[in-house]
Amino acid sequence: MVLNYIWIAFFLIAFVVAAGRLVIGGDTAVFTEIINATFSSAKTGFEISLGLTGILSLWLGIMKIGEKGGLIQAFARLASPVFSKLFPELPKNHPATGSIFMNFSANLLGLDNAATPLGLKAMRELQELNKEKTSASDAMIMFLCINASGLTLIPITIMMYRAQMGAANPSDVFLPILLATFTSTLVAILAVCVRQRINILQRNLLLFFGGSALFIGGLVWLFRSMDQERISLYSTLFANTLLFTIICGFIVSGVRKRINVYDAFIEGAKEGFQTAITIIPYLVAILVGIGVFRASGAMDFLIEGVRMGVAAVGLDTSFVEALPTILMKPLSGSGARGMMLDAMNTYGADSFVGRLASIVQGSCDTTFYVVALYYGSVGIRNTRYTIQCSLLADLAGAIAAIAMAYLFF
C-alpha cells in the first residue's frame, strides 16, 4: 500500500513541477524529457532484470547444491542463537535461516552480485512460512530493513571510484563509512524490534551487538595501520577467496552426500531464471516513477528548498551540495552513484563534498529498489511498515554520514 501511494506521488509531483516549468518558465522541453525518462527507465529496469538472470541462475544453482548437501542447514544452526531472537517466528534450523545468514555475509563483504540471489532465495523460503501471501510477515520486514540499511564492512567499490577520480588517499573514507553504515543498520534493527516488540536486552542480542562493535573497532584499527593499496589488495583477495571457497565447499558437501551435483545445480538455476522474469514488472514500475520524478526537476526544487531552510537558521550549508546523493540513495542505486561521481568530478574527490558524497553512498542501501526487487519476487503487495523503518535507517545513515564528514574532514 505504501509503495502505491509513493508511486502515485512521484507522478503527481512530477506533473505539477513540470507544468510550473512550462507555464512560468516557458520550458517547452520538460515533458519531452519526462517521456524520454519513462522509456529509458523502463529499459533500465528490463536490463537490470536481464543482467540478474545469469547471476541468479548461478547462485541459486549453487545454493541448491548446498541445501541438498546439508551446508545451508549447518549455517542455520550457526546463526540460530541470534536469528532466533531477531526472527522469532522462524522454526529452529529452518533453511531460510541459512539463506539469510549467507545473504548478510555476502553484503558485509561487499559481494553484491552474490548477495542479491541469496536474498531472493531467503525471501522465497520466508514466503513459504508466510500465512498471508500478499502481506509481508514480521520476518520479511526484519530481513528487508537490515538489507536496506546496507551494512558493508569493506566498501571496495567506493574506494575504487575514488581512486579513479584521482583521490590522494581513496581509503580515507573507510572509517567514516563503516561508522555511518553501522549506525544505519543499528537503527534499522532497533526500529523493527520496537514495532515487533522484540526485547533487545536479551543476552544473545547484547552479546551480538557488543561483539559486532568490538569487531568493527578491531577492523578499524587494522585498516588504519595499512596504506590504500594494501587495504584494497587484502580486502579484495579475502572476499574473492572466501567466495570461491564457499562454492567449492558446497560442491564437496554435495559429493559427500552422494547427490547428483550437476542435476541439483540445474534445478536451482531454473528457479533463478523464473525469479528474474518475475521481478521485471516491479523493477520497471519503481524505476519509471523515480525517472519521472528526477526528469521533472522536482529533485532540484527539493534541494534548493533545503539549502534555503538551512541557511535561514544560520547553519553551515557545505553539506547541501551532497544532497543529490543523499536524496537519490533511497530511490536509485545507479542514480546515487552518478550523483556521487558528479560531486567528485565537480568539487574534487578530496573536497568536503566529494568525501561526503562517498560516505553517503556507502552508508545505506537503495530502499525502494530493494523493496521492489525482494517483495516483487514473491508477490508481496502490502509492505506494512517496511518502508517507514527502512527510510528511518536511511535518515540515520545520512545524518551519521554528515556528522562523520564534519568530524573527520
Secondary structure, 3 states (H helix, E strand, C coil): CHHHHHHHHHHHHHHHHHHHHHHCCCCCCHHHHHHHHHHHHHHHHHHHHHHHHHHHHHHHHHHHHHHHHCHHHHHHHHHHHHHHHHCCCCCCCCHHHHHHHHHHHHHHCCCHHHHHHHHHHHHHHHHHHCCCCCECCHHHHHHHHHHHHCCCCCCHHHHHHHHHCCCCCHHHHHHHHHHHHHHHHHHHHHHHHHHHCCCCCCHHHHHHHHHHHHHHHHHHHHHHCCCHHHHHHHHHHHHHHHHHHHHHHHHHHHHHCCCCHHHHHHHHHHHHHHHHHHCHHHHHHHHHHHHHHHHCCHHHHHHHHHHHHHHHCCCCCHHHHHHHHHHHCCCCHHHHHHHHHHHHHHHCCCCHHHHHHHHHHHHCCCHHHHHHHHHHHCCCCECCCHHHHHHHHHHHHHHHHHHHHHHHC
